[in-house]
């Protein structure tokens, strides 16, 4: 049995609303020099936040701690140099799950403000701001991982 017992489907509209909510929180904390986006999940939330906060300086942290549901793969292929260890910068990702990726990123940029849309209990200690907490056994289905398709009516087996 998979350790993910629940699916949480996120629509584009819900993601946009959550991104704006996070941007509002971040705006209230002050001005930011730029965004360090954790690829690939952080790219869409970063675009929303960059627009809402009028941030044009965006760089990427190319890191992955899992491929699909296999969490054995961990790679860091690009990490921008920050002389001030990220002070005044935002780190944006879609979620913090086990905390493995977040711990690595946090170690490189200890003075940055780490923000995610979703947070799970095992990784929540690594982020400074998030919009919604979900259970550890929930697999979040982001809109970029899904497609719309026809569904039969209930009377026809749907």
N, C-alpha and C positions, 0 to 999 in steps of 0.2 A: 504494500500500500504506500502510495506517495505521501510524503510529509505535508503536502499541500492538499488539504481537505476541502478548501473553499476557493471559489473563483470570485474575483471582484472585477466586474467589467466597468471600464471608464470610457465614457464617450468623449468626443472632441470638445463638446460644449462644457461638460463637467470639468475636463482638464483645464480649459480656458478660464472658467470661473475660479478654480482652485489656484491657478497661476496668478490671477489678479488679486486674490485674497492674500497670497504670499507676498506679492509685490507691495500691497498696502502695508503689511507688517514691516517689511524691509524699509519702506519709505519712512516710516515713523521712527526708525532707528538711526537715520541720518543719511548722509551722502556717501556714495561708493565710487571708488576709482575705476572699477571694472568688474567683469564676471569671469570666473574660471569655471568653464562648463565641463562636467564629467560626461564624456561621450560613452555611449550614444544617448542614453536615457535622459540626460540633462539638457539636450539640445532644444527640444520644443519648449520646456518650461523656461529655459534661459531666454529664448526669443520673446516670450510673453513678458517676462520680467524686464528685459532690456528695453522693450517698447514702453512699458508702463513707467519705468524709472528714467527714461531717456539716457540709457547707458549705451555707448557705441563701442567701447573697448571690451572685446570678448576674446578669450583664448580658451584652448581646450586642454583638458587633462585626459589623455587616452589611456584608460585603465579598464580592466575587466576582471571580476573575480568569479564569474561563472559564465557558462555558455548554455543557454536554455535553462534546464534545471540541474545540470551537472556543475557542482560547485568546486570541483577539483582544479579548475583552470584559473590561474591568476597571472595577469600580464600587465605591466606598465610600459607603454611604448612612447609616451611623451608627457613631460611634466614641465610647464613653463618655469623659468627661473624667477624667483621673487626675492629680492634682496631684503625685504622687510618681513619675510615669512608670511606674506599674504595680508598684512595689516591694511585695512581699508578696502579689501576685496571681498566679493561674494563668491562662494563655491556653490554651484547649483547642480542638483541631481534630481531625478524623478522620484527616487525613493531610497531609503536606507533599509536594508534587509537584515542580514546577519551582522553587518558592521565591518566586515572584512575590507571592502573597498574604502569605506569611510575612514577606517583607522589608518590605512596607508595614506590617503589624501590628507587627513588631519595631521599626520606626522610631518608631512612635507610643508604644510601651510598652517601652522598652529595658531597664527594670529588672524586668519581669515574667518569670516562668518559663514558657516556651513548651513545651507537651507535646502530642504527637500519638500516635495508635495506630500508624499506619504512616508510614514515611519513605522517600523515594526519594533517590538520590544527589545530584541537582541541587539539592535543597532542604534537605538534612539539616543543613547548617551553621547554619540559622536556628532550629532547635529545641534545647531543652536536654534533653528526655527523650522517648523513644519506645519502643514495644514491639517492633516488627519492621520491618526494612528489606526493601524489595522493589525489584526492578530497575526502571529508568526506563521500560522498554518494556512494563510491566505495567499494565493497567487494572483497578483494584480495583472489584469489583461488591459494593456494600454491600447489606445485606438490605432497606433501605428503598427500593431501586431495583429490586427483583425481586419476583416473585410465584411461588407454587407452582402448578404445573400438571401434568396427566397426561403421562406419557411412555410410549410403546409399549414392550413388551418387545423385546429384541434380535431374537428370532426373527420379529418382525413389523416390523422395520425401525427400531426405536428404538435 
